[in-house]
């Protein structure tokens, strides 16, 4: 596994390489090809200079239209790769944008996040974007970046799905998901999220509620998996029948992304 997955950034939250994990049958997910992060609206010039060295040729932006319009991402000057995005909303109520009075407590914030993961497996927009994410990794050369607003929920599920396809253990899939909580840039996400939430609420969030919204927890991902299993019997069936990852694509992705 790579020693230090996080890229040092000033205005981007949770930018990291999600390669390095061991896979069944031997080998590991290649490093230097798969990156994930939060949005780049606050990227500094130094951040963009560091990103330019990564040769990212494909960006999969999982945010919806309103999120992109409110927070236009900065890109590396001269970036000539492809940015893949959804015309419309990808989340009916992004927790970092839409809140209600009860969200001020940790209990309700946690329930709000569980609801996000309960809806995600059946969300047509996310199904479409996860399919486009896999096709981009299958068809395009060079490194890729997948991101959403915070780089933890939609992006976290995308990374989990790919690691599953490549043969990483469920334990390591969860470890990659929870690694978000070790990101050294939580202050960036707080600055981008909390003042707007508190302004809309007209009150302060308590610290436990903030952490429930801005971090990830094991039961978030467990909820997603449970909903998939309930509807499709297994994650593999869901990936094949709903997302479109067939055996041929699995073979090609493994050949390209596993060393």
Secondary structure as the mmCIF struct_conf table of DSSP 4:
data_model
#
loop_
_struct_conf.conf_type_id
_struct_conf.id
_struct_conf.beg_label_comp_id
_struct_conf.beg_label_asym_id
_struct_conf.beg_label_seq_id
_struct_conf.end_label_comp_id
_struct_conf.end_label_asym_id
_struct_conf.end_label_seq_id
BEND BEND1 UNK A 3 UNK A 3
STRN STRN1 UNK A 6 UNK A 6
HELX_LH_PP_P HELX_LH_PP_P1 UNK A 7 UNK A 8
BEND BEND2 UNK A 10 UNK A 11
BEND BEND3 UNK A 13 UNK A 14
STRN STRN2 UNK A 16 UNK A 17
STRN STRN3 UNK A 22 UNK A 22
TURN_TY1_P TURN_TY1_P1 UNK A 24 UNK A 25
BEND BEND4 UNK A 26 UNK A 26
STRN STRN4 UNK A 28 UNK A 29
HELX_LH_PP_P HELX_LH_PP_P2 UNK A 30 UNK A 30
BEND BEND5 UNK A 31 UNK A 33
STRN STRN5 UNK A 34 UNK A 37
BEND BEND6 UNK A 38 UNK A 38
TURN_TY1_P TURN_TY1_P2 UNK A 41 UNK A 42
HELX_RH_AL_P HELX_RH_AL_P1 UNK A 45 UNK A 52
TURN_TY1_P TURN_TY1_P3 UNK A 53 UNK A 54
STRN STRN6 UNK A 56 UNK A 61
HELX_RH_AL_P HELX_RH_AL_P2 UNK A 65 UNK A 70
BEND BEND7 UNK A 71 UNK A 71
HELX_LH_PP_P HELX_LH_PP_P3 UNK A 72 UNK A 74
TURN_TY1_P TURN_TY1_P4 UNK A 77 UNK A 78
BEND BEND8 UNK A 81 UNK A 81
STRN STRN7 UNK A 82 UNK A 84
BEND BEND9 UNK A 87 UNK A 88
BEND BEND10 UNK A 90 UNK A 90
TURN_TY1_P TURN_TY1_P5 UNK A 92 UNK A 93
TURN_TY1_P TURN_TY1_P6 UNK A 95 UNK A 97
HELX_RH_3T_P HELX_RH_3T_P1 UNK A 101 UNK A 104
BEND BEND11 UNK A 105 UNK A 105
HELX_RH_AL_P HELX_RH_AL_P3 UNK A 106 UNK A 120
TURN_TY1_P TURN_TY1_P7 UNK A 121 UNK A 122
HELX_RH_AL_P HELX_RH_AL_P4 UNK A 124 UNK A 139
BEND BEND12 UNK A 142 UNK A 142
STRN STRN8 UNK A 143 UNK A 147
BEND BEND13 UNK A 149 UNK A 153
HELX_RH_AL_P HELX_RH_AL_P5 UNK A 154 UNK A 166
TURN_TY1_P TURN_TY1_P8 UNK A 167 UNK A 167
HELX_RH_AL_P HELX_RH_AL_P6 UNK A 170 UNK A 178
HELX_RH_3T_P HELX_RH_3T_P2 UNK A 179 UNK A 182
TURN_TY1_P TURN_TY1_P9 UNK A 184 UNK A 185
HELX_RH_AL_P HELX_RH_AL_P7 UNK A 186 UNK A 201
TURN_TY1_P TURN_TY1_P10 UNK A 202 UNK A 202
BEND BEND14 UNK A 203 UNK A 203
HELX_LH_PP_P HELX_LH_PP_P4 UNK A 204 UNK A 206
HELX_RH_AL_P HELX_RH_AL_P8 UNK A 207 UNK A 214
BEND BEND15 UNK A 215 UNK A 215
HELX_RH_AL_P HELX_RH_AL_P9 UNK A 218 UNK A 232
BEND BEND16 UNK A 233 UNK A 234
HELX_RH_AL_P HELX_RH_AL_P10 UNK A 235 UNK A 238
HELX_RH_PI_P HELX_RH_PI_P1 UNK A 239 UNK A 243
HELX_RH_AL_P HELX_RH_AL_P11 UNK A 247 UNK A 257
STRN STRN9 UNK A 258 UNK A 258
#
